[in-house]
């Protein structure tokens, strides 16, 4: 009897922990595209440092989680004199998709090629970067809610534009603006990236890939 109680206690802890970890991730609110913000005449301009900025991603399937990065090609933000974001955008270099959990010669190049669509016959499975080499994020709003700053913007991938919002921390150090997002999730199927999705295809069994991509955005920008 004591053993049964002990195992039940362990199982309860496992379930509560799993639920808590899942809820730590920010499920991104997604809606139709919105009008972009425009800067005032007195706005301060910051240019994105592409060498110091990156997007981290992870994707899951039942037996494995893959992680990686994507480079930012260019971008700029404007702020008011009191350091509030007035506008901004950045270009995502989709041909820079890198896998960080695999070693060269051990599946890294194959997965990168599949994601970028450079593998013959699999061009459209994911991002088809020869056809869609860039993604775009354009700021449409900033709000304060529950003590957090939320950045809102239109994200365009594969010529599909959706408005998203995610929590960020924005700080300033001398002539630099630092924007660091919390980890948040995007439902890839909303941008037509359907390969291996159980919500799109039947009878996948355990061969599916999660619809959710986990994303973290890190941007450093220098005053122009």
N, C-alpha and C positions, 0 to 999 in steps of 0.2 A: 504493500500500500504506500509506504514511504517513497519507494522508487517511482511509482506512478505519479505521485504529487511532485516529486523532483523533476521528472521529465516534462510534466505539464508546465511547471514553472519556467523551465528552460525554453520550451516552445513559445510561451507567452512573451518572454523577453525578446526572442528572435523576431516574432511578428511585429511587436511594437517598434523595435529598432529598424526593421525593414521599412515600415510605413513612415517612420520619422525621417529616414534618409531620403525616401522618395519625395517627401513633401519639402525637403530643403531646396529642391530645384524649382526655379521660377518658370511656370508654364506661361508662355508668352501670349498675351492677348493679341489677336490678329483680326484685322478688318480690312475693308476696301481702302484704296489709296486716298490720301488726304492732301490738301494743298501744302506746299513747302513754305517754311518761314522765310522772310526776307529781312535783311539787315538794315539797320538805321544808318544815316549818313555819318554818325559819330562812332560807329562800331569799330572795335579793335579786331584785326584779322590775325588768325593763327594758321600757319601752314603745317600740315601733317608731316612729321618726320617718318618717312616710310621704313627707314632702317631700325627705328625704335618702336614701331607699331606692328601689331599682329592680331590675327584672329585665331583662337584655339578652338578645335572641334573634337567631338567624340561621337561615335555611332555604335550601336549595339545590335548584336544578334544573340540567340540563346546561348551559344558557347563561347562568345568572344566579344570584347569591346576594343574597338580600334580608336586611336587618337591621332591628332595631327594639327597642322597649322596651315593658314592661308595668308599670303602677303597682301598688304594694302598698297595699291599702286600710286595713289595720290589722294589729296583731300584738303579741305580747309574748314575752319570754324570761325564764326564771328561772335564776339561778346560785347555786352554793354560795358560802360565804364565801371560798373560795380561787379563785373565778372559773371554776369548771367548770360547763358548761351542765347544768342539771337537767331543764328542760322548755322547750317553746316552740311557737309556732304563728304563722302569718300568713295573711291573706286576700289573694288575688290578684284585682284588679279586671280581669276579662277584657274589660270594655267600654272599657278604656283602651289597648288594643293600638294602638301607633303604629309606622309604617314610617319609618325614618330615612334610607334610601338613595335615596328618590325625593322629588322636589319637588312641592309643591302644584300641581295642574293638570297634572301630568305622570305620572299613574298612582298617586300616593300615596293619594288618597281611595278609588279603586277597589279597590286591594289591601287597604286597611284594612277596607273594607266587606265584602269577600269573606272575609277572615279572621274577622271578628266575626260574620258571618252576617246582615248587615243588607241584603244584596242579594237582591231577590225571586227565588225559585227556587233560591237557593244557600245557604239558611240552614244546612243541615246539612253543608256541605262541610268546614268546619273547626270552629270553636268554638261556633257557634250561641249567641251571648251573650244573646240575648233569653230563651232558655230556660235557659241555664246562665251567669248573670252573674258567678259567682265561682268561683275555684279555691281550694283549701285545702292548706296544707302543715303537718303536725303532727309534731313531733320524737318519734322512737321510740328513739333511741340516739345515742351519740357514741363513737367508737373511735379509737385511735391505731394506725396501721399503716404500716410502712415510713417512719417519721419524719413522717407526715402525720396531720392530724386529719380524720376523716371524719364528716360529719353524716348521720344516717340519719333518714328520716321518711316518713310516708304522704302522697303527693301525690294529690289528688282533682281530676280534670277531667271534666266532663260526666258526673258521678255514677259515675265509675270510679275506684277507689282502688288504687294500687300503691305498694309500699314501695321507695324509692330511697335511694342513698347517693352522696355526692359530697364531694370534698376542699375544706376551708375553712381559712381563717386567721381566728382569733378573737383580738381584742386589746381592751384597755381603756385609755381616756384619761379620767382623772378620773371623771366620772359618766356616761360613754358606753361602750357596748359596740359594737364594730365587727366585723361578720362579712362576710368577702369570700370568695366561692367561686372556685375555679379554673374555667376553662371546661370544661363537660362536655356530653355528648349524651344526649338522651332519644329513644327510639323512639316516635314519636307514635301509631303504630298500636296500641300496647298500651292506649291510652286511647280507641280507636275513632275516631281521626282518620285516615281512610283515603283521602281525596281524592288522586288522582294517584299512589298507591303501587304500585310494581311488584310488591311482595310480596303485594298483595291483588288487583290487576286485571291481566289479560293484555292483550297487544297495545297497550301504550301507546307503544311505540317510544321516541323521545327526548322524549316529552311528559310524562315522569314527574317527580315531586317526591321528593326524598330522604326516607326515613322518619325520618332523624335530625334533630332540632332541637338546635342548639347553644345552651347556656344559661349565663349568668353571673348570680349572685345577689349583690347588694350591699345590706347592711342596716346602718343606724345606729339604735341604740336608746338611750334616755335612762333613767337610773335614776328609778324612780317616787318 
